[in-house]
Amino acid sequence: MASMNPYLPLNISRGIRTSARRVPSKVAIEAAERHITYGELVKRMNQVGHTCVNGFGLSAGDRVVLLAPNCPEYIEIVTGLSDQGLIVVTLNPRMTSSELKTILEDCTPKLVIFHPDCENLRETCRNMGLADLVLGQSYEAFLSKASDQAPTVNVPDDQTFAISYTSGTTGAPKGVELPHRSRTLLAAASATEYNCFGFDDRFLSMSPLFHGAGFAFALASLSFGGTCVLYGNNDPEAIARRLGQGDITGVFMVPTHFKRLYDISEKSFKGFIAGNALKTIISNAAALAQTFKEQTVERFGAGLLHETYGSTEAGIVTNIRPSHLLEKPGSVGTPFIHMDIEIRKEDGSLCHPGEVGELFAKGPYTFNGYLNRKTETKQTLQNGWVTVQDLATQDEDGYITIIGRKKDMIVSGGVNIYPSEIEAVLSEQTGVAEVAVVGLPDPEWGERLHAFVVHKKSQILNEENLISACRASLAPHKIPRGITRIDALPRNPSGKILKRLLREQGSSF
């Protein structure tokens, strides 16, 4: 008997294909001098899918590695291949050969697609006997010979469409398997929450597409017929000018973007608000300092900035809306649409308001598991609840504050110390641009507190004043035993501070 189920799978390309039928001549992607319409995008999605299936002999379930900076081809490859049931492994194009080799051995791809900027990594793949394809003439030649008809493969929406490798801030990177359903629903929820992913919106996509949030927000823009503006210039003056042109309605930035923007002259923002279409600024990937939030309101205007907390594994977990941004200092807001959150003690019981515990999230945006890592998957995905071992508190109003990673918690003299509390005090002091506090080995106390501080340009940084400020606001056991000036905090491509590198640097002190 034929199935009577009218349900259509929530594949990530469906919104793009619908827009192509509605407005085929509308620009979907802008990148430098290139303008790609929805009709052209879908044609190329079909061609790249058929190229991999017919030209390289791949079949549903096979994995394809993509090594490229932000470019229009990135989007057509991920969506086009996923419609054939192929899984795209999205990697940092700046990784080293040894890092790539480790991941290739883990994900065992059938094909590697390179951007010309990444051809230095091509030898690593060839030494492993992997087929490859380079964007440019070779890529275009394959596409020109491929069918541009829509694929007929039936791809279930719980199937993995992409694998995004974690940043490895605390160990070897793990392949996070992302299903169609979770990212399609995340795009829909984002359109509702952020109000910048509609048909008439133009979203500025600056963050790497290989990063979970970078691709998720670019996809949200295209899912509802908007225009995704890919921008590859990281110069803060150029970013300020681009935003100042007045046609962008939404932008996603990581804390590094904010820091660089606010290091430049206020003259770069002169006249910014008047006549500007900007409706939404989204911050994610790492905690945004309260001073940056205040500067955003001063320079861009009120009612724009959202700070979002989440993970590749769980999707978006919380969001603080602009109306509460300054009222709840340090908070990342309340649960995101359709998300449940619990903050638990070590024994599994729920924390009371104000108590520090491990944050667990449950919702429709979660991952399928880690590739080849059953033990780690069970540790992270527990009875439907996802934990990435972040510590948090929740106040009486339900607002959540992230305290830090469980592995970053410092135990000195048997007392638990949360670096974020000390970092908040130091970041407010004159001359401090950024700060990170870590625990270093200590024969007497187990661990001792040490602060790494980046100073602001053209300002004097007085270390004695920093210690005095800590003494005035913190208990004695929370006072750093040492302070080291540093030019920049080590970060991964998504903006997260790599505290393990600071601990390694400080181990010789």
Secondary structure, 3 states (H helix, E strand, C coil): CCCCCCCCCCCCCHHHHHHHHHCCCCEEEEECCEEEEHHHHHHHHHHHHHHHHHHCCCCCCCEEEEECCCCHHHHHHHHHHHCCCCEEEEECCCCCHHHHHHHHHHHCCCEEEECHHHHHHHHHHHHCCCEEEECCHHHHHHHHHCCCCCCCCCCCCCCEEEEEECCCCCCCCCEEEEEHHHHHHHHHHHHHHHCCCCCCCEEEECCCCCCHHHHHHHHHHHHCCCEEEECCCCCHHHHHHHHHCCCCCEEEECHHHHHHHHHCCHHHHCCCCCCCCCCEEEECCCCCCHHHHHHHHHHHCCCCEEEEEEECCCEEEEEECHHHCCCCCCCCEEECCCCEEEEECCCCCECCCCCCEEEEEECCCCCCEECCCHHHHHHHEECCEECCCEEEEECCCCCEEEEEEHHHCEEECCEEECHHHHHHHHHCCCCEEEEEEEEEEECCCEEEEEEEEEECCCCCCCHHHHHHHHHHHCCHHHCCCEEEECCCCCECCCCCECHHHHHHHHCCC
